[in-house]
Amino acid sequence: MAFMHNTPIGWLLWKDTLEEFLYFEEKMEKPDPDLYYAEWNVTPARGARKPSKSLWVYEKDTGKKKYSVTTTAGAKIQPYFDVPAPNDQHLYHFKVQGVIVDGGLVKVRP
């Protein structure tokens, strides 16, 4: 995957009832390996969940987890993100103005 310099990535988060949404963007930049450190994390099997071994990648300056690289339970790279503060001008909060009807659908109020 090629990284574009300062390419924004958008995140849309929603309540499981689909009545509230948050949207924000952050810059996606090519990671500088010198700014991160990593630790292996082993998660034992629980119920139907397979055991896994993941590489957790942290920012050196903040100690925040920024990526999780999963291996044995299915290879994937999972980025982590920080949700902006509620008063951040770049955070958009949408709330559906409606009522729940049969089947869990939402009918928008006129």
C-alpha positions in Angstrom: 0.0 0.0 0.0 1.4 3.4 -1.0 1.0 6.2 1.5 0.1 9.6 0.2 1.6 12.6 2.0 -1.1 14.4 4.1 -3.9 12.3 2.7 -6.9 12.6 5.0 -8.7 9.5 6.2 -12.3 9.8 7.5 -13.8 8.0 10.4 -17.5 7.5 10.9 -18.7 6.1 14.2 -22.3 5.3 15.0 -24.5 4.2 17.8 -25.9 0.7 17.2 -29.4 2.1 17.1 -28.3 4.3 14.2 -29.6 7.5 15.9 -26.2 9.2 16.5 -23.1 9.5 14.4 -19.7 11.1 14.8 -17.5 12.0 11.8 -13.9 13.4 11.7 -10.8 13.2 9.6 -7.2 12.9 10.3 -4.1 13.1 8.2 -2.7 9.8 7.0 1.1 10.0 6.6 3.8 7.5 6.0 4.8 6.3 9.5 8.4 7.0 10.6 9.6 3.8 12.3 11.9 5.8 14.6 8.9 7.3 16.3 7.4 4.0 17.3 8.1 0.9 19.4 6.3 -2.4 19.5 5.5 -5.2 21.9 4.1 -8.7 21.3 0.8 -9.5 23.0 -0.5 -13.0 23.3 -4.3 -13.4 23.9 -5.4 -16.9 25.0 -8.5 -18.6 23.5 -11.8 -17.6 25.1 -15.0 -19.5 24.1 -15.2 -19.6 20.3 -12.5 -17.0 20.0 -9.1 -18.3 18.7 -5.9 -17.6 20.5 -3.9 -14.8 18.9 -0.5 -13.2 18.8 -0.4 -9.6 17.9 2.2 -6.9 17.6 1.1 -3.8 19.3 2.7 -0.6 18.0 3.0 2.5 20.2 4.1 6.1 19.7 7.3 6.7 21.6 6.3 10.3 22.7 2.8 9.6 24.0 2.8 5.8 24.7 -0.5 5.6 22.8 -1.3 2.4 20.8 -1.4 3.3 17.1 -1.5 -0.1 15.3 -2.2 -3.7 16.1 -0.8 -6.3 13.7 -2.6 -9.6 14.1 -1.0 -12.8 13.0 -2.3 -16.2 14.0 -6.1 -15.4 14.2 -6.1 -13.9 10.7 -3.6 -11.5 9.4 -4.6 -7.8 9.6 -3.3 -4.4 10.4 -5.6 -2.4 12.6 -5.0 1.4 12.9 -6.1 3.1 16.1 -7.4 6.7 16.2 -8.1 9.4 18.7 -11.7 10.8 18.8 -11.5 14.6 18.9 -12.9 16.5 21.9 -16.6 17.4 21.7 -15.7 21.1 21.2 -13.3 20.4 18.3 -14.4 22.3 15.2 -13.5 19.3 13.0 -15.8 16.9 14.8 -19.2 16.5 13.3 -22.0 15.1 15.5 -25.3 14.0 13.8 -28.4 13.0 15.7 -31.4 11.6 13.8 -34.5 13.4 14.8 -37.1 10.6 14.5 -39.0 7.9 16.3 -38.4 4.1 16.2 -41.1 2.2 14.3 -41.7 -1.5 13.7 -38.6 -3.5 12.9 -36.3 -1.1 14.6 -36.4 1.4 11.7 -36.3 5.1 12.4 -39.0 7.4 10.9 -37.8 10.9 10.5 -40.1 13.5 12.0 -41.4 16.1 9.6 
